[in-house]
Amino acid sequence: MRNQFTTFFDQLLRSQLVLKGIIREEQWNDINSEIQYKWAEDSYYRETKNSEMLMGRLELLREVSEYAGRYFSMEHIKRAVLQMTDEEITFDWLINETFIVGDPAFVIKRIKELYSRVGGFGTLLLQLNDWDPPQIGLNSLKLFMSEVAPSIRGLGEGSVDYPKMKS
């Protein structure tokens, strides 16, 4: 858009300078190369453009949302679709939107919400770190198998039957 205005302004300026006798037609090329335009930012234009970009991103988000968690990670969607920066993808965002950490009731609720939001999933990955003492990790695994797994068993058709853990 600015390029079109620049060309238009150049033509107007050339016509005015030549018609007023300030320069000759032949001098225009020498002068034209020295002309620079500084554009003031128009807040309405910026706001309108930002709104259009946000609407486009939200439309794309609606399109890819059914693939979230299956083909695209939430982090990828945040970066590529919503154009979030590293500063916006905070530790709190990761904890709230990516990891499921908490007591069994909270974990069950979040897994069911995630399942509903993404339209199901084939595999649920449970990750335990090397705990010191190891009993902490073992207790977490026991809680998951005794309280969480039975509550999420049967989500969707053809779900995997979780193995029973020895006491």
C-alpha positions in Angstrom: 0.0 0.0 0.0 2.8 2.4 0.9 4.6 1.6 -2.4 1.4 2.7 -4.3 1.3 6.0 -2.4 5.0 6.6 -2.9 4.6 6.2 -6.7 1.5 8.5 -6.6 3.3 11.1 -4.5 6.3 11.0 -6.8 4.1 11.6 -9.8 2.4 14.5 -8.1 5.6 16.1 -6.9 7.3 15.7 -10.4 4.3 17.3 -12.0 4.2 20.2 -9.6 7.9 20.9 -9.8 8.0 20.8 -13.6 4.7 22.8 -14.1 5.9 25.5 -11.6 9.2 25.8 -13.4 11.2 24.7 -10.4 13.0 21.9 -12.3 13.2 20.7 -15.9 11.8 17.3 -16.8 15.4 16.0 -17.4 16.4 16.9 -13.8 13.7 14.7 -12.2 15.6 11.4 -12.3 18.5 13.0 -10.4 16.2 14.4 -7.8 13.9 11.4 -7.6 16.7 9.1 -6.3 17.3 11.4 -3.3 13.6 11.5 -2.2 12.8 9.4 0.9 9.4 9.1 2.6 9.0 8.7 6.3 5.6 7.2 7.2 3.9 8.0 10.4 2.2 5.0 12.0 -1.5 5.2 11.8 -2.9 3.7 15.1 -6.3 2.9 13.5 -4.5 1.0 10.6 -2.3 -0.8 13.1 -5.2 -1.8 15.3 -7.3 -2.9 12.3 -4.3 -4.9 10.9 -3.7 -6.5 14.4 -7.4 -7.4 14.6 -7.4 -9.0 11.2 -4.2 -11.0 12.0 -5.7 -12.2 15.3 -9.0 -13.2 13.6 -6.9 -15.1 11.0 -4.9 -16.9 13.7 -8.1 -17.8 15.6 -9.7 -19.2 12.5 -6.6 -21.3 11.9 -6.7 -22.3 15.5 -10.2 -23.6 15.0 -9.1 -25.5 11.9 -6.2 -27.2 13.7 -7.8 -27.7 17.1 -9.1 -31.1 16.3 -5.5 -32.2 15.6 -4.1 -30.7 18.8 -2.3 -33.4 20.8 -2.5 -35.9 17.9 -0.5 -34.3 15.1 0.5 -30.9 16.6 1.7 -30.3 20.1 0.1 -27.5 22.0 3.5 -25.8 22.1 3.8 -25.9 18.3 0.3 -24.5 18.0 1.1 -21.7 20.4 4.3 -20.8 18.5 3.2 -21.4 14.9 -0.5 -20.6 14.9 -0.8 -18.0 17.7 2.7 -16.6 17.2 3.5 -16.8 20.9 7.0 -15.9 22.0 9.3 -17.8 24.4 8.5 -15.1 26.9 4.7 -15.8 26.6 5.2 -19.6 27.0 6.0 -19.4 30.7 6.6 -22.1 33.3 3.1 -21.5 34.6 1.7 -21.9 31.1 3.5 -25.2 30.7 2.3 -26.5 34.0 -1.3 -25.4 33.3 -1.5 -26.3 29.6 1.0 -29.0 28.9 1.8 -31.1 32.0 -0.8 -32.8 34.2 0.5 -32.7 37.7 -1.4 -33.0 40.9 -3.4 -35.2 43.2 -5.4 -38.1 41.7 -8.7 -36.2 41.5 -7.1 -33.3 39.7 -5.2 -35.6 37.3 -8.4 -37.6 36.5 -10.2 -34.3 35.8 -7.5 -32.9 33.6 -7.1 -36.1 31.6 -10.8 -36.3 30.9 -10.9 -32.6 29.9 -7.9 -33.1 27.6 -9.6 -36.2 26.1 -12.8 -34.3 25.5 -11.0 -31.2 24.1 -8.8 -33.1 21.6 -11.3 -35.7 20.6 -9.6 -38.6 22.2 -6.1 -40.1 22.0 -4.5 -43.4 21.5 -1.7 -43.5 24.1 -1.3 -41.8 27.4 2.3 -41.4 28.5 3.1 -41.4 32.2 6.5 -40.0 33.0 8.3 -40.4 36.3 11.7 -39.0 37.0 14.5 -40.6 38.9 13.3 -39.9 42.4 15.6 -39.9 45.4 14.4 -41.7 47.4 12.9 -44.0 44.8 9.9 -44.7 47.0 8.5 -41.3 46.0 8.3 -42.3 42.3 6.9 -45.7 43.3 4.2 -44.1 45.4 3.2 -41.8 42.5 3.1 -44.8 40.1 0.9 -46.8 42.6 -1.5 -43.8 43.0 -1.8 -43.5 39.3 -2.5 -47.2 38.8 -4.9 -47.6 41.8 -6.8 -44.3 41.4 -6.3 -42.6 38.1 -6.1 -45.6 35.7 -9.4 -47.1 36.8 -11.2 -43.7 36.5 -10.0 -43.1 33.0 -10.4 -46.7 31.8 -12.9 -46.9 29.0 -12.4 -43.4 27.6 -13.4 -43.9 24.0 -13.8 -47.1 22.0 -11.0 -49.7 22.0 -9.2 -48.2 24.9 -6.4 -50.2 26.4 -7.0 -52.2 29.5 -4.4 -51.0 32.1 -2.4 -53.8 33.8 -2.8 -54.3 37.5 0.1 -53.4 39.6 1.4 -55.7 42.3 1.3 -54.3 45.8 
